[in-house]
Amino acid sequence: MTTSNAPQIKQIEAKASVCTDCGLSETRTQVVFGEGNADAALTLVGEGPGDQEDRRGRPFVGKAGKLLDEVMGDAQIRREDIWLTNVIKCRACVTEDGFTRNRPPKMEEIKACHKWLDAELNLIQPAVIVCIGAPAANRLIHRNFKMTQERGRWFTDTQYAPFAIAALHPAYILRLHGDDFTAARRYLVEDLIEAREKAEDAPQRQQLTLF
């Protein structure tokens, strides 16, 4: 009989919520932990929370999150059926001239936060991981990941899953216009469809079914 990972993931979340292992704990509003189905075969991993995520305490709820929800709908994927998380759990930002903007996380911040992602993925043991954007792919697939060359390519027997793939980040897509936007959005939908189908077909390792 398969048991749920939900109680254990809640324990990890509770510990992460009071983490002070790096300087981001001093500027965050709250920790943004993963959410969804802790028994899912499919996990999506982004880089880190932005302003709206920091305010609301949920991953992918800003403009990029809205687009992600749209393309997941096109790919017949629901948030509640997958696990959705980030490499780091606190917003990395800088304030200049009274304006606060996102910045790439520093290596020491990524290393300090890695134990939470490690705990999530080791518990869930997804069949398929989709790295949303190159930073997540750099962490979970291989260093110096080249999104333009390696997007949509399957990588097998990665550290946390039998199958991993990298897809364009919705925030990047939103910066495009016209045909470029349309093409990039289509690529993301296609990659998510492939990931869903791969997760549905992959042998499950002590998980509930994806859907």
N, C-alpha and C positions, 0 to 999 in steps of 0.2 A: 504493500500500500504506500502510495506516495504522500509524503507530508509536505506542508507548506513552509516556505522559507520566510513568510511574513513576520512571525515573531522575532526571528533572529535579525532580520534586516532592520526592524524597529530598534533593536538594541544597538546596532551599529550606528543608526541615525542619531540616537540619543547621545552617544559618546561623541560623535562628530559635531553635534550642535554646540558643544562647549569647548571645542578644540581651540587652543591658543599656541599652536606649534610654529606659526609664522606671523609676520607682521600684518597680514591681511585681516587677522582677527581684530585689529585695532581700528580698522576703517569700515568693516562690513556692517550692514544692518542686521543680517542674520546669515547663518549657514544655509546654503541651497543644496540639499541632499537630493539623491535620485528619487524617482517616483514611478509608480506603475505596478506591474505584476512581477513580484519577486521570484516567481517560478517560471518566468517566460523563457522561451527558447531564443528570443531575439532581443538584443540590447543595442541601443543607440547611445553613443558617447560623443559629446561635444567638448569644447575647450574649457569653458567656464561661464559663470553667470554674468549677466550685464546689469544695468540699472534696474530694469523692471523685475528681473529675477531676484535681485538683492532686496528689493522692496517687498515682494510678494512671497519669497521663500520657496519658489517652484522653478524648475528648469524650463527654459524655452517658453517664456510667456510674453516676451516683447514682440517687436515687429518680426524678427526672425522666427520666433516661435509660432506666430500666426501663420507665416508662410509654411513652416514645417507641418503644422496641423493640416493645411490645405493639401500639401503634396502627400502626406500620409493618408489622407482621405482618398486621394486619387489612387494610391497604392493599396487601398483596402486594409489599412493598418490603423488600429485605435490605440490611443495612449494607454488605456487600461489593460491592453493585451501584451504590452512590451515593458521593458525596463528602460527608462530614459534618464541619463545622468551626464555628468561632466568630469573632466580630468581633475579640475580643482573645484572646490565647493564654496569658495568665497570670491566675491568680485575683486578683480585686480583693476585698480583705477589710479588716476593721478589728477590732482587739482591744479589748474593753471589759470591765472587771471580770473579766479572765482568760478571757473567752469570745470566740472568734473567729467572726465571721459575714461572710457575703458582703455586698458593697455595690455600687452601680452604679459602673462605671468612670468616671473623670474624663475630660473631653474631651481633655486632653493625653495621657492614656494611650491613648485610642482613636486619636488622631492618630499617636502614636509606633508603634503596632502595625499601623496600616493597611497599611503596605508589605508585610506578610506575607500578609494577606488579598488584597491587590491582586495579589501574585505568584501566589498559588494560583488565583484566579479567571481571571486573564489566561492562565495556562497551560492550565487545564482547559477553559475556554470552554464552560461548561454551556449547554444549551438552556433549562433551567428552573432558577430559584433559588427555594427556599422559605425565607422569612425566619421563623424560629421566634421569635415574640415581637416586640413593638413596637420595642425597641432596635435589633435587626437591620434591621427595616424602615426605621427612621429613617436608618440608614446606607446602605442599599442601594436603597431605593425613593424615598423623599422625606422631608424633615424634617417634624417634627410629625405623624407618622403616627398616625392614629386607629384603633386596632385594632377598637373596637366598630362603627365605621362602614365600615372598609375591609377587614376580614378577608374572605378568600375572593374578593377582586376581583383580576382579572388586570391587570398593568401590562406594557406592551410596550416593547421597545427600551430597556431599562434599561442602565446602564453595562456590566454584566458578562454579561448574558444577554438573549436576545430576549423571554423571558417571566419574570415574577417575580410571586410571590403571598406574602401573609403569613398565617401560621396562629398559633393560640394556643400559648403555651409550655406544655409539660407541667407545669412548676413552678407555673404559675398554675392549671391544671386541678386539680392535687393539693390546692389550698387550698379547692376547692369541695366541696359535699356534696349528696347526694341527686340530685334531678332536674337541678340545675345542673351537677353533675359529669358526669352521664350525657350531657346535651346538649352540653357543651363537648368531651367526649371524642369524641362523634360528629362534631362540626364538624371536629376535627383529622383524624379518619379520612377524612372526605369531602374535605377540602382536599388531603390526601396522595394520595388516589386520583386526583383531578383533575390533580395535578402529575405523577404517574406517567404517566397517559394522555397528557398534553400533551408530556412528554418523549419518549415512545415515538413520537408522531406528528410531532414537530418535525424539520425537516431538520437533519442532523448537520453540525457544522463541524469536520471533521478529528478526530472522536472515534470510538471504538469504540461499538458499540451499548450501550444501557442494560442489557439483560439478555441 
